[in-house]
Amino acid sequence: PGALAQGCDTLVSIGGIQSNQTRQVAAVAAHLGMKCELVQENWVNYSDAVYDRVGNIQMSRILGADVRLEPDG
């Protein structure tokens, strides 16, 4: 709500592909009616073909976040 009082309309966060923190930022933004921009970096060398499409990153997308994958992060 401090951000809302200042007239902000977007929350921005960065984290690993399966970050709990970025998922929570997406949830707060959705709850407050704000936009959400997430930069998700590949911090863990995980070979699962769907690692970047399920779990926390999927929830962030469902919650309306604009998720940008940064594979070299």
trRosetta pair geometry for C-beta under 8 A, 3 or more apart (Angstrom, degrees):
i j d omega theta_ij theta_ji phi_ij phi_ji
1 4 5.1 -47 -146 35 46 115
1 5 6.2 51 154 -24 70 100
1 32 7.6 -159 -75 -122 61 130
2 5 5.7 -52 -149 33 32 114
2 6 6.6 25 153 -13 63 107
3 6 5.9 -63 -153 40 32 107
3 8 4.0 -61 177 54 89 136
3 11 7.0 60 142 -84 173 86
3 34 7.5 23 111 -101 129 158
4 7 7.7 60 -179 -63 33 15
4 8 6.6 -84 -76 56 29 81
4 32 6.5 -134 -63 -175 127 127
4 34 7.5 -119 -81 -68 91 120
8 11 7.8 81 142 -69 125 59
8 34 7.3 18 121 -134 87 132
9 34 5.8 180 -177 -140 44 82
9 35 5.9 42 137 16 83 100
10 29 7.7 17 -152 -135 43 127
10 34 6.1 169 -97 172 24 99
10 35 4.2 -28 -105 75 85 102
10 36 6.9 172 -159 -81 70 24
10 37 6.0 28 177 -5 119 103
11 25 5.4 -160 134 -180 132 100
11 28 6.7 64 -31 89 172 105
11 29 4.5 -132 29 -80 124 113
11 34 5.6 80 -13 117 94 136
11 35 7.4 -178 24 91 62 52
11 36 5.1 -12 63 -112 93 77
11 37 7.4 -173 91 30 47 66
12 36 7.7 166 -82 -160 36 52
12 37 4.7 -11 -109 68 81 102
12 38 7.7 176 -154 -81 49 37
12 39 7.9 27 -175 -6 89 96
13 21 6.8 -150 176 129 140 95
13 22 4.9 178 107 -114 125 78
13 25 4.2 139 -12 25 151 175
13 36 7.7 -17 16 -167 100 95
13 37 7.8 155 24 87 56 59
13 38 5.6 -14 68 -114 85 77
13 39 7.5 -155 102 31 43 72
14 22 7.3 -69 142 -85 7 120
14 38 7.4 150 -94 -164 34 60
14 39 4.4 -16 -110 67 85 103
14 40 7.8 -176 -155 -78 54 29
14 41 6.8 31 -179 -13 96 109
15 19 2.9 49 136 -89 134 169
15 21 5.3 171 -89 67 149 103
15 22 4.0 -146 33 -31 132 116
15 38 7.3 -40 31 -164 93 104
15 39 7.8 132 21 82 48 62
15 40 6.3 -21 76 -116 68 65
15 41 7.2 -156 113 27 22 85
16 19 4.7 138 55 -58 68 90
16 40 6.8 24 146 -163 21 77
16 41 6.0 -61 -106 70 45 75
16 42 7.5 70 -149 -130 75 15
16 43 4.0 -73 -106 25 108 122
16 44 6.3 55 -163 -7 134 97
17 40 4.8 82 -105 166 50 117
17 41 7.2 -113 -44 79 70 29
17 42 6.0 27 -36 -99 118 56
17 43 7.4 -160 2 23 79 79
17 44 7.3 -106 33 38 106 97
17 46 8.0 -126 57 39 138 128
17 51 6.3 58 120 140 149 95
17 52 5.3 -80 -153 -106 134 75
17 56 7.9 131 134 71 53 105
17 57 5.5 -34 177 -53 72 137
17 69 7.3 26 -106 -126 99 96
18 44 7.6 -28 25 28 110 136
18 51 7.3 -75 -48 -178 112 86
18 55 5.3 -6 -128 112 101 140
18 56 4.8 112 -160 33 56 119
18 57 6.4 -75 -91 -23 48 95
19 22 4.1 67 90 13 124 103
19 23 6.5 179 100 -11 68 83
19 40 6.8 -152 10 -124 114 89
19 56 6.1 -158 65 125 41 149
20 23 5.6 -59 -154 37 34 114
20 24 6.4 33 152 -20 68 106
20 56 6.2 -109 -86 -112 43 146
21 24 5.7 -56 -151 35 32 110
21 25 6.6 34 150 -20 65 102
22 25 5.4 -46 -148 33 39 115
22 26 6.5 43 151 -20 65 101
22 38 4.8 93 -170 -141 122 126
22 40 6.6 -173 94 -88 173 89
22 56 7.1 98 71 151 91 119
22 60 6.0 -7 128 -95 96 144
22 65 7.7 115 162 -173 94 169
23 26 5.7 -53 -154 34 33 114
23 27 6.5 34 148 -20 65 105
23 56 4.2 -97 -57 -160 133 97
23 57 7.8 -96 -77 -66 96 29
23 59 5.2 37 -142 87 114 120
23 60 5.2 -109 -107 -63 62 91
23 63 7.8 121 -161 8 64 145
24 27 5.4 -50 -147 35 36 114
24 28 6.4 37 154 -19 67 102
25 28 5.8 -52 -147 36 32 110
25 29 6.3 33 153 -19 64 106
25 36 6.3 145 130 -146 90 122
25 38 7.0 143 83 -90 124 105
25 65 7.7 79 100 -101 89 137
26 29 5.8 -55 -147 37 30 112
26 30 6.3 30 154 -18 64 106
26 36 4.9 137 -115 137 62 165
26 38 6.5 -31 -65 -46 106 135
26 59 7.2 143 84 120 140 80
26 60 4.1 174 -36 -136 165 75
26 63 4.2 111 147 84 107 138
26 64 7.2 162 -170 59 96 65
26 65 4.0 -67 -117 -44 113 130
27 30 5.8 -54 -148 37 30 111
27 31 6.2 32 153 -21 64 108
27 59 7.9 -11 -62 148 99 111
27 63 5.6 -88 -82 -130 51 155
28 31 5.6 -55 -147 37 31 114
28 32 6.2 14 160 -5 66 112
28 34 7.9 -7 120 44 74 121
29 32 6.1 -67 -144 47 26 99
29 34 4.3 -96 -151 78 77 96
29 35 6.6 -47 -177 106 127 16
29 36 3.6 154 65 -62 169 112
29 63 7.4 104 68 143 94 114
29 64 7.3 -134 107 81 109 106
29 65 6.8 99 62 -86 142 88
30 33 7.7 33 -176 -71 28 29
30 34 7.9 -80 -45 51 20 66
30 36 7.2 -43 -42 -14 71 135
30 63 4.4 -106 -41 -174 144 94
30 64 5.4 133 -95 32 101 117
30 65 8.0 -76 -48 -45 100 78
35 64 7.8 -111 -133 135 51 110
35 66 7.3 7 179 -2 99 110
36 60 7.6 -129 118 -169 136 92
36 63 7.3 2 40 113 151 105
36 64 6.6 104 32 99 109 82
36 65 4.0 -59 98 -111 117 84
36 66 6.7 171 92 21 60 69
37 65 7.2 165 -89 -166 13 84
37 66 5.1 -19 -110 66 64 107
37 68 7.3 8 -174 -2 84 112
38 60 5.8 -28 10 176 163 145
38 65 4.9 29 -4 166 117 133
38 66 6.9 167 24 81 71 52
38 67 4.9 -17 70 -111 110 66
38 68 6.8 177 90 25 55 70
39 68 5.2 -26 -109 72 63 103
39 70 5.6 21 -178 -12 96 126
39 73 7.6 145 149 -86 102 146
40 52 7.4 143 115 -142 137 95
40 57 5.9 47 -118 -111 167 116
40 60 8.0 162 -61 58 130 161
40 67 5.8 7 -6 -168 122 99
40 68 7.0 165 21 78 75 46
40 69 5.5 -33 72 -106 98 58
40 70 6.8 167 79 22 43 78
40 73 8.0 -156 130 20 35 157
41 70 4.8 -31 -98 75 74 104
41 71 7.8 156 -152 -103 56 9
41 72 7.9 -63 -146 77 95 37
41 73 2.4 -91 -145 95 118 156
42 45 7.7 66 157 -87 101 47
42 52 7.8 -42 -91 -81 98 119
42 69 7.5 45 -44 -173 95 94
42 70 7.3 -143 0 93 79 57
42 71 4.9 18 -2 -145 135 51
42 72 7.5 43 41 -28 108 13
42 73 5.8 132 33 48 60 92
43 73 6.6 -52 -62 107 71 102
46 51 4.8 140 103 -116 122 159
47 51 7.9 126 81 -26 14 136
48 51 4.2 116 75 -53 99 96
50 53 4.8 -76 -166 54 77 108
50 54 5.2 49 138 -13 107 115
51 54 7.2 -71 -130 40 18 93
52 57 6.1 -45 -166 83 49 167
52 69 6.0 35 -164 -110 137 139
53 57 6.9 -73 -99 93 12 119
53 58 6.2 54 159 -74 45 100
54 57 7.3 53 63 56 24 93
54 58 5.1 -8 -140 -25 26 135
55 58 5.9 112 48 19 31 103
55 59 7.2 -59 141 -4 36 100
56 59 5.5 -54 -147 36 34 112
56 60 6.4 39 154 -23 66 101
57 60 5.6 -46 -150 30 35 116
57 61 6.7 35 151 -17 63 102
57 67 6.2 104 -165 -153 90 157
58 61 5.8 -55 -154 36 33 110
58 62 6.4 35 149 -20 67 106
59 62 5.5 -52 -145 37 35 113
59 63 6.2 33 155 -17 66 108
60 63 5.8 -60 -150 40 29 110
60 65 4.3 -44 168 42 89 138
60 67 5.6 101 109 -74 123 123
61 64 7.8 91 179 -39 31 9
61 65 6.2 -84 -85 59 34 83
61 67 5.6 -63 -75 -2 88 131
70 73 4.3 79 106 -43 108 113
